[in-house]
Amino acid sequence: MSPRAVLVGLPGTGKTTAGRLLAQRLGVPFADSDELVEARTGRTVREIFDSDGEQVFRTAEAEAIAGALHGFDGVLALGGGAILTAATRTALAASGVPVVLLQADLPVLQQRVGPAQERPLLTADPPGRLAALAAQREPLYRSVATVAVDTGRGSAAEVAAVIEDALAAPAWQT
């Protein structure tokens, strides 16, 4: 058992929103890696970042994702920085699961994340941090993605439909 699709992308690309709708369309459960970490640790992402730092969070995140890649049959949305961990990139590649990169232009992302108070890596300067994260992470996202979808235009429901169509393409049929 493994996920039907894994969604990756920057904060604000719609991984959770479109992912939930995609899961509904496919009739499968939805999971978000941040929620998996919180369930495993009993602490919020913010608490882990504040008390233990990003590295401790990334380790817990990689463990949660590895578990989901082998035991979750649904749509899995990864936190924006999950791709930074080499073990996660390796696990994604080895899983054979379709990895869908959700993308949007920076102004769209800035509007979506707003002041980003609940996002530990963006709170100081959301526009500047988003641009820096894009420069750092985009090559990593592309290295694992099997499909890319623009989420900057259209509703989340339309994005979910586009992803569903991409997953139904012959390359992903077994």
N, C-alpha and C positions, 0 to 999 in steps of 0.2 A: 504494500500500500504506500503510495506517495502522492503528493499534491497534484492536482490537475493543472495548476499553473502557479508560478511564483511571480509576484509583481515587485519590481524594483524601480527606484527613481528618487529624485530630490524631494525634500519636504514640499508639500503643496501640489504635487502632481496628481493627487487623487487616488493614491494606492488603496487607502482604506475605503473611501466612498465608492469608487468604481469596483473595488474588489468585493465588497459586500453585495453590490448589484450583480456582478458576474457570478458569484456563488449562488445567488437566488436563481439566476437564469439557468445555471447548470444543475441546480437541485442538489448542491453539496454544501458542506459547512464552510465558514470563513474563519481564518485566524490571522491575527496581526502579531508579528514577532515581539513588539513591545509588550503586548498583553501576555504573551507566553512567558516572557522574562518576569513580568510582575507576578504571574501566577506561581512560577517556580521559586521566586525569591521572597515573596510576601512583601515586597517593597515597590514603590513606584519608580519609574525611570528617573524622575527628578531626584528622588531620595538617593538612589544609587550614585548618580552623578555627583550630587552634593557631598555625600559622605565618603564615597570610595573612589570616585573619579571615573573618567571615561574608559580606561583600560579594563577595570573590573566589570563595568557594564558590557563592554564588547565581548569579553570572555563568556559572560552569562548569555549574551545574545547568540553567540556562535553555537553554544551548547543547545540552546532552545531550537535554533534553526536546524541543526543537525538532527535532532530528535524528530522534528516535524517533517523533514525530508524523508524519513524512513517510517513514519507512523501516522501521517495525517493525510486523509483523502479528501482534499477540498482545494480552496483557493487560499494561498498564503501570501500576505503582504509583508515585505521586509521593511524595517526601519531604514531611513535614508542612508545611514552610515554603515549598515550591516556589511555592505560590499567592501569596506575597508579591511576586513579581516580575511587574510589569505585562506584560512581554513574554510571560511564560508564560501569564498569564490570556488575553491577546489570541490567542496561538497556539492555546490550547484552544478558545476560542470559534470561531475561524476553521476549525478542523479538522473540525468536524461529527461528531467522535467522541463517543459517549456518555461523560459524565463522572459517575461514581458517587461520591457523598459517603457515606463510612462514618462513622457517628456512634455514640457511647456516652456514658453519663453520666460525669461526672468521677470519682466513686469507682471505677467500673469501670476507667477509664483509669489511675488512680493505682495500682490493684492490678496491672494488666498491666505497667506500665513499671517498677514497683519502684524500686530506687535509681537506675536510669537512668544507670549509669556510662558506657555506650556512646553516650549521647545528649548531645551537647555543650551544647544549650540547656536541658537539664533537670537537670544534675548538681548544681547548687547547692541547689535546693529543688524537687524534682519536683512536689509538690502545688500549691505556689504558682505555679510556672512554667506548669503545665498550665492552671490557671485563667486566668492572664494570656494565654496563647496562645489559649485558646478565645475569650476576649473579643475579641482582635485578629483572629483568623483566620476565625471562623464566618461573618461576613458575606461574606468573600471566597470561601470555599468555596461558599456558597449562590449567589453570583453566577455561578459557572461550572457548577454541578451541574445535570444533567438528571434525575437519579434520586438519592434519598436512602434509605439502608438503615441500620437500627438493628442494630449488631453487639453490643450489650450483653446480648442474650439469645440462647441457642442456640449451637451449636458453629460453628466456622469452616466446616465442610462445609455446615451449614444456611444460613449466610450466603452462601456461594458459590452455593448453589441458588437463593436468593432473587434474587441479582444476575443469574444466568442467566435466570431467569423474566422479570425486568424488561427485560433486553436482548432477549428474544424478543417483547416487546410490539409491537404494530403500528407504533408510532411509530419503532422502530429497524429495522424490516425494510426492506430495499431491493429 
